[in-house]
Amino acid sequence: MEGLSVADANLVMYLHPSKSRNVSQSILRELGSLLFKFNETFDGVLLAYDVNILDKQAKILSGVHPYFGLRLKANLLLFSPKPDMLLEGKVVKLSQESIHVIVLGFSSAIITAENIRGEFKYRTKDTEELFASKSHKRHVIKVGTMIRFLVKSFDEEILHIIGSLISAHTGSIRWLDRHLEEDSKFDRSSMKSRDREWLGDKTVDEGATPMSYDNHIKMSKKRRITE
């Protein structure tokens, strides 16, 4: 899935003197408060982190409340969806007007009817609502289906995504992956078939030896010259 990235960051964290007794815990608490929120500095949503404290001695800042600063080396996992990126999520609600999806367990997405390609037709089967492909009977989207869709926009404040199923390479992940695998097998078998045909054209008669094959070519040339 696109939109996920790992970044190395050099940070400076300022702590109140009252937190000096347990610096490591205070740092983890401060970083934990940034989880699952969009951060402009990181240009993404912080999903996870691994941090190392570089300073053995803190630098005390002057002021009414003398905070102290610590340099950190952090490894960050970020989620930053951009337009036209491919995301994956689980369908949690479906109606004729829209498909609602949860991405990575925390970000919501909606795909409205105008962003669903005409191949999919809404219908109900045994009271279950679903979108079924008119071209491929087994390509079905319903509640619980993992789908792959394109990003149209991302609201950084509420972490809400507007998605699209217009592109042909979007839809049920299970169906898309199986269809891609079948196409790959078909391409390989077609290539092998072409190779066999090519080799068949180049094969010499079973009874012919290299010498007799050369003679046959020479005789054919003489016959054409005579004609």
Secondary structure, 3 states (H helix, E strand, C coil): CCCEEEEEEEEEEEECHHHHHHHHHHHHHHHHCCECCEECCCCEEEEEEEEEECCCCCEECCCCCCCEEEEEEEEEEEECCCCCCEEEEEEEEECCCEEEEEECCCEEEEEEHHHECCCEEEEEECCEEEEEECCCCCCEEECCCEEEEEEEEEECCCCEEEEEECCCCCEEHHHHHHHHHHHHHHHHHHHHHHHHHHHHHHCCCCCCCHHHHHHHHHHHHHHHHHC
